[in-house]
Amino acid sequence: MNDGQNDRPFVFGPATGVGSLPGGDAREAARTATGSFEDFPFLPELPARGPGADMIGRTAGLLVEMYARVEPSGWRLGDRPGRDTRRARSWLGEDLDALEEFTQGHEGPLKVQAVGPWTLAAALELRNGEAVLSDPGACRDLAASLAEGLRLHLAEVRRRVPGAQLVLQLDEPSLTAVLRGHVRTASGYRTHRAVDRQLVEGTLRDVAGVQEDGPVVVHSCAPDVPFALLRRAGITGISFDFSLLTERDEDAIGEAVEAGTRLLAGVVPGTDTPLSDPAGSVMGVRTLWRRLGLRPGLLAEAVTITPACGLAGASPAYARRALAHCVRAARSLADNPE
């Protein structure tokens, strides 16, 4: 493990969480996220608390000089900060207080999550009720506001956990829908036109740039993650639901690994289910490695094990088991890569 200083090479931990956990107790969530992953803890999200703790509301609370409020149809941009913005910021403050308490003396990787610019543009509404995605100028403004908000957020986490080497995770479950023109309009009868791939790539690169020299991960638990586009955008790691991979993805994954991209492989189900033995959970990863002709010894250097998606829909007991299972599965992968 590195000492958290910027002049030392970054080392990802062998396992971590995706982001969300069940329940509404910030201290209990922080205890779970840091206790389960001593090598690679994360800042938990607790959407069960309600609007403002959900992924869109939480990230909307980070925006600079842009504000959102809850409407029956979802989160909508408004002129000034209101009750919903204050609630989102208050809950994030509670979560940061709890994280700070349980990361005293931590040195090494620490992951924080926020919604990425394209999923945010697909989810947030303009004043007319249509998605921000419908207005290219509004998309640019939103991405710039998000970037500035993330810059401030990262600085705050560094202040609270000075030994940490931060990993910024951008959650982009709607990215493929944005690229393919599958995001529905407010009426539900049409879809917004597909966004140009170069524009998508450039915006992701710009927002990721707030991390300066630190690693940025993009997470999507949707099918058809655009691995090649994310790699071109300079993304350091790609987090995905391993069960959704198809043969179409394999060449892009092989190229990503060879280019040094970290894979955060979601192999543990995100909702309550009987868990296989740890070695069985990563059998598919080993099989993929063999098919790609990659060196087995590279596995532990290239792969971090995670749940398939956030654990907000799981029971608290299952969430704890799933996180512990990720650690054991990662150990199995390292001890027996073949």
Secondary structure per residue as TSV (DSSP state, phi and psi in degrees):
chain	resnum	aa	ss	phi	psi
A	1	M	-	360.0	142.1
A	2	N	-	-82.1	174.2
A	3	D	-	-96.4	13.3
A	4	G	S	82.2	1.7
A	5	Q	-	-87.3	147.7
A	6	N	T	-66.2	-19.7
A	7	D	T	-91.6	8.2
A	8	R	S	-106.1	147.4
A	9	P	-	-63.6	145.2
A	10	F	-	-82.5	138.3
A	11	V	-	-125.8	115.6
A	12	F	-	-68.7	150.2
A	13	G	-	-77.6	163.0
A	14	P	S	-72.8	-22.4
A	15	A	B	-154.5	150.9
A	16	T	-	-159.7	178.0
A	17	G	-	-94.7	172.0
A	18	V	-	-87.0	-46.0
A	19	G	S	168.1	-63.5
A	20	S	B	-84.7	147.9
A	21	L	-	-132.5	159.5
A	22	P	S	-75.3	163.0
A	23	G	S	89.9	-174.9
A	24	G	S	-135.2	12.0
A	25	D	-	-97.4	108.7
A	26	A	H	-62.6	-39.5
A	27	R	H	-68.9	-41.8
A	28	E	H	-63.8	-40.8
A	29	A	H	-64.5	-43.2
A	30	A	H	-65.0	-39.4
A	31	R	H	-61.1	-42.3
A	32	T	H	-66.5	-46.1
A	33	A	H	-67.7	-34.6
A	34	T	H	-87.0	-34.5
A	35	G	H	-72.1	-33.7
A	36	S	H	-72.7	-33.8
A	37	F	-	-128.7	78.3
A	38	E	S	-62.9	-30.1
A	39	D	S	-85.5	-21.1
A	40	F	S	-155.1	65.8
A	41	P	-	-69.8	169.6
A	42	F	B	-141.8	160.1
A	43	L	-	-83.1	113.1
A	44	P	-	-72.1	154.8
A	45	E	B	-119.0	140.3
A	46	L	-	-126.4	76.9
A	47	P	G	-64.5	-17.7
A	48	A	G	-63.0	-16.3
A	49	R	G	-68.3	-20.3
A	50	G	-	115.2	-171.9
A	51	P	T	-53.7	131.3
A	52	G	T	103.5	-22.9
A	53	A	T	-102.0	-13.6
A	54	D	S	-67.3	162.9
A	55	M	H	-62.8	-39.3
A	56	I	H	-70.4	-47.8
A	57	G	H	-63.3	-38.9
A	58	R	H	-61.9	-45.4
A	59	T	H	-72.2	-35.2
A	60	A	H	-58.9	-32.6
A	61	G	T	-68.4	-17.3
A	62	L	T	-84.7	-17.2
A	63	L	-	-60.3	148.1
A	64	V	S	-106.7	123.3
A	65	E	S	60.9	22.4
A	66	M	-	-137.3	142.0
A	67	Y	E	-136.3	152.1
A	68	A	E	-135.5	152.4
A	69	R	E	-133.7	161.2
A	70	V	E	-85.5	127.2
A	71	E	E	-116.8	165.4
A	72	P	T	-53.5	-30.3
A	73	S	T	-87.0	-11.1
A	74	G	E	140.3	-158.5
A	75	W	E	-84.4	130.2
A	76	R	E	-128.5	138.0
A	77	L	E	-66.9	142.2
A	78	G	E	-136.0	-175.6
A	79	D	S	-85.8	-25.3
A	80	R	S	-147.8	158.9
A	81	P	-	-68.7	133.1
A	82	G	-	-122.2	-161.8
A	83	R	H	-58.7	-40.0
A	84	D	H	-68.2	-39.5
A	85	T	H	-64.7	-44.8
A	86	R	H	-62.1	-38.7
A	87	R	H	-64.6	-44.8
A	88	A	H	-60.2	-44.0
A	89	R	H	-69.5	-35.1
A	90	S	H	-65.5	-44.5
A	91	W	H	-65.6	-40.0
A	92	L	H	-61.9	-40.3
A	93	G	H	-60.1	-42.6
A	94	E	H	-59.7	-43.0
A	95	D	H	-65.4	-38.9
A	96	L	H	-69.4	-37.8
A	97	D	H	-58.5	-46.2
A	98	A	H	-66.6	-42.3
A	99	L	H	-60.2	-44.9
A	100	E	H	-59.2	-41.2
A	101	E	H	-60.7	-40.5
A	102	F	H	-96.0	5.3
A	103	T	T	-120.1	21.3
A	104	Q	T	-57.4	124.9
A	105	G	T	80.6	0.8
A	106	H	-	-67.8	132.4
A	107	E	-	-130.0	128.0
A	108	G	E	128.8	-166.4
A	109	P	E	-67.7	143.1
A	110	L	E	-145.1	125.9
A	111	K	E	-103.2	134.9
A	112	V	E	-122.3	148.8
A	113	Q	E	-122.5	147.5
A	114	A	E	-151.5	157.9
A	115	V	E	-71.8	137.0
A	116	G	-	-75.1	169.9
A	117	P	H	-64.0	-31.9
A	118	W	H	-85.0	-37.5
A	119	T	H	-67.3	-35.8
A	120	L	H	-64.9	-42.2
A	121	A	H	-66.8	-29.6
A	122	A	H	-77.5	-24.6
A	123	A	H	-99.2	-36.2
A	124	L	S	-77.6	141.8
A	125	E	B	-101.7	145.6
A	126	L	-	-76.0	175.6
A	127	R	T	-61.8	-25.0
A	128	N	T	-85.5	2.0
A	129	G	S	92.3	-11.9
A	130	E	S	-82.8	159.4
A	131	A	B	-67.4	149.5
A	132	V	G	-53.1	-30.6
A	133	L	G	-55.2	-24.8
A	134	S	G	-74.4	-11.3
A	135	D	-	-127.3	106.0
A	136	P	H	-57.2	-37.4
A	137	G	H	-65.6	-41.0
A	138	A	H	-65.7	-35.1
A	139	C	H	-62.2	-42.9
A	140	R	H	-62.5	-45.2
A	141	D	H	-63.5	-40.5
A	142	L	H	-64.9	-44.0
A	143	A	H	-62.5	-39.9
A	144	A	H	-67.2	-41.3
A	145	S	H	-64.6	-42.1
A	146	L	H	-62.6	-44.8
A	147	A	H	-59.5	-44.7
A	148	E	H	-66.3	-40.3
A	149	G	H	-63.4	-40.2
A	150	L	H	-66.4	-37.7
A	151	R	H	-59.3	-44.6
A	152	L	H	-67.6	-40.7
A	153	H	H	-62.7	-46.4
A	154	L	H	-62.4	-39.6
A	155	A	H	-62.9	-38.7
A	156	E	H	-66.3	-41.8
A	157	V	H	-66.1	-39.5
A	158	R	H	-62.2	-38.1
A	159	R	H	-64.6	-40.1
A	160	R	H	-77.9	-32.9
A	161	V	S	-127.3	74.3
A	162	P	T	-64.9	-21.6
A	163	G	T	-84.0	-6.2
A	164	A	E	-78.8	147.8
A	165	Q	E	-107.1	109.8
A	166	L	E	-79.9	139.6
A	167	V	E	-111.0	124.3
A	168	L	E	-96.1	121.0
A	169	Q	E	-104.9	124.7
A	170	L	E	-101.7	118.0
A	171	D	E	-83.6	118.6
A	172	E	-	-130.7	57.3
A	173	P	T	-65.4	-21.3
A	174	S	T	-94.7	3.4
A	175	L	H	-58.6	-45.8
A	176	T	H	-65.0	-39.3
A	177	A	H	-63.5	-37.3
A	178	V	H	-64.0	-44.3
A	179	L	H	-67.2	-29.2
A	180	R	H	-101.1	0.4
A	181	G	T	71.4	38.1
A	182	H	-	-106.0	2.6
A	183	V	-	-80.2	123.8
A	184	R	B	-76.9	148.5
A	185	T	-	-75.4	174.5
A	186	A	T	-59.9	-34.6
A	187	S	T	-71.5	-24.1
A	188	G	S	83.9	-5.6
A	189	Y	S	-91.1	-19.8
A	190	R	S	-127.3	176.8
A	191	T	B	-126.1	152.9
A	192	H	-	-70.9	145.3
A	193	R	-	-63.4	152.3
A	194	A	-	-62.0	142.0
A	195	V	-	-88.9	138.7
A	196	D	-	-55.1	134.0
A	197	R	H	-62.5	-35.8
A	198	Q	H	-67.6	-35.1
A	199	L	H	-67.8	-43.7
A	200	V	H	-58.5	-47.3
A	201	E	H	-62.5	-45.4
A	202	G	H	-65.1	-39.4
A	203	T	H	-66.6	-42.4
A	204	L	H	-61.2	-41.5
A	205	R	H	-62.1	-42.0
A	206	D	H	-65.3	-45.4
A	207	V	H	-67.6	-41.0
A	208	A	H	-63.0	-24.6
A	209	G	G	-63.6	-15.4
A	210	V	G	-65.9	-18.8
A	211	Q	G	-80.0	-1.9
A	212	E	T	54.2	-112.3
A	213	D	T	-96.1	5.4
A	214	G	S	-86.3	165.1
A	215	P	-	-76.5	145.0
A	216	V	E	-126.3	129.2
A	217	V	E	-111.1	139.9
A	218	V	E	-108.0	128.8
A	219	H	E	-110.5	134.6
A	220	S	E	-147.4	125.9
A	221	C	-	-101.8	25.3
A	222	A	S	-96.7	161.4
A	223	P	S	-68.3	162.7
A	224	D	S	58.8	50.9
A	225	V	-	-62.0	131.5
A	226	P	-	-80.9	76.3
A	227	F	H	-56.2	-46.3
A	228	A	H	-65.6	-42.6
A	229	L	H	-61.2	-44.1
A	230	L	H	-64.5	-38.1
A	231	R	H	-64.5	-42.5
A	232	R	H	-64.3	-29.6
A	233	A	T	-76.9	-0.6
A	234	G	T	85.0	16.7
A	235	I	-	-71.2	133.8
A	236	T	S	-78.1	-36.3
A	237	G	E	-143.6	151.4
A	238	I	E	-125.6	124.2
A	239	S	E	-107.9	129.2
A	240	F	E	-154.4	162.2
A	241	D	E	-81.6	109.5
A	242	F	G	-60.7	-31.2
A	243	S	G	-68.0	-16.3
A	244	L	G	-93.0	-2.6
A	245	L	-	-65.8	146.3
A	246	T	-	-126.8	173.3
A	247	E	H	-59.2	-27.5
A	248	R	H	-61.5	-27.7
A	249	D	H	-82.2	-16.2
A	250	E	H	-67.0	-43.0
A	251	D	H	-61.9	-42.5
A	252	A	H	-64.8	-36.3
A	253	I	H	-67.3	-44.6
A	254	G	H	-58.9	-43.4
A	255	E	H	-64.6	-38.7
A	256	A	H	-63.8	-46.1
A	257	V	H	-61.7	-44.8
A	258	E	H	-65.5	-24.8
A	259	A	T	-87.0	-1.2
A	260	G	T	94.4	9.1
A	261	T	-	-72.7	133.5
A	262	R	E	-79.4	136.0
A	263	L	E	-101.9	123.8
A	264	L	E	-103.5	96.7
A	265	A	E	-89.8	115.5
A	266	G	E	-83.5	98.1
A	267	V	E	-112.6	-9.1
A	268	V	E	-105.2	124.0
A	269	P	-	-54.8	146.2
A	270	G	S	-87.6	-7.5
A	271	T	S	-127.4	161.4
A	272	D	S	-52.9	124.6
A	273	T	-	-162.7	154.0
A	274	P	-	-61.8	136.6
A	275	L	-	-97.9	139.2
A	276	S	-	-74.6	179.3
A	277	D	-	-69.0	155.0
A	278	P	H	-55.9	-40.5
A	279	A	H	-62.9	-37.5
A	280	G	H	-65.4	-33.0
A	281	S	H	-64.6	-29.6
A	282	V	T	-106.9	10.3
A	283	M	H	-59.5	-40.8
A	284	G	H	-63.0	-34.2
A	285	V	H	-65.8	-45.5
A	286	R	H	-60.8	-42.6
A	287	T	H	-62.7	-44.5
A	288	L	H	-60.1	-42.0
A	289	W	H	-59.5	-43.2
A	290	R	H	-65.1	-42.6
A	291	R	H	-62.4	-35.7
A	292	L	H	-80.2	-9.6
A	293	G	T	71.8	26.2
A	294	L	-	-87.1	151.4
A	295	R	-	-65.6	124.7
A	296	P	G	-55.8	-36.0
A	297	G	G	-64.7	-15.3
A	298	L	G	-79.4	-15.3
A	299	L	H	-54.1	-53.8
A	300	A	H	-66.5	-27.1
A	301	E	H	-77.4	-23.1
A	302	A	H	-110.6	-15.9
A	303	V	E	-123.9	133.1
A	304	T	E	-112.8	135.0
A	305	I	E	-93.0	134.8
A	306	T	E	-140.4	169.3
A	307	P	E	-63.3	162.1
A	308	A	S	-65.1	-32.6
A	309	C	S	-157.3	-171.3
A	310	G	-	-62.0	160.4
A	311	L	-	-107.5	19.5
A	312	A	T	-60.7	-30.2
A	313	G	T	-88.8	3.5
A	314	A	S	-93.2	164.3
A	315	S	-	-75.0	153.7
A	316	P	H	-56.3	-40.3
A	317	A	H	-65.4	-42.7
A	318	Y	H	-66.0	-40.6
A	319	A	H	-57.4	-44.2
A	320	R	H	-64.3	-41.4
A	321	R	H	-63.6	-41.7
A	322	A	H	-63.5	-41.7
A	323	L	H	-66.9	-43.3
A	324	A	H	-63.1	-36.2
A	325	H	H	-64.6	-37.1
A	326	C	H	-58.5	-42.9
A	327	V	H	-63.5	-45.4
A	328	R	H	-67.0	-37.9
A	329	A	H	-65.2	-40.4
A	330	A	H	-64.0	-38.5
A	331	R	H	-65.2	-39.8
A	332	S	H	-61.3	-41.7
A	333	L	H	-63.6	-42.2
A	334	A	H	-70.3	-39.5
A	335	D	H	-75.4	-29.5
A	336	N	-	-139.5	71.7
A	337	P	-	-65.4	-19.2
A	338	E	-	-102.0	360.0
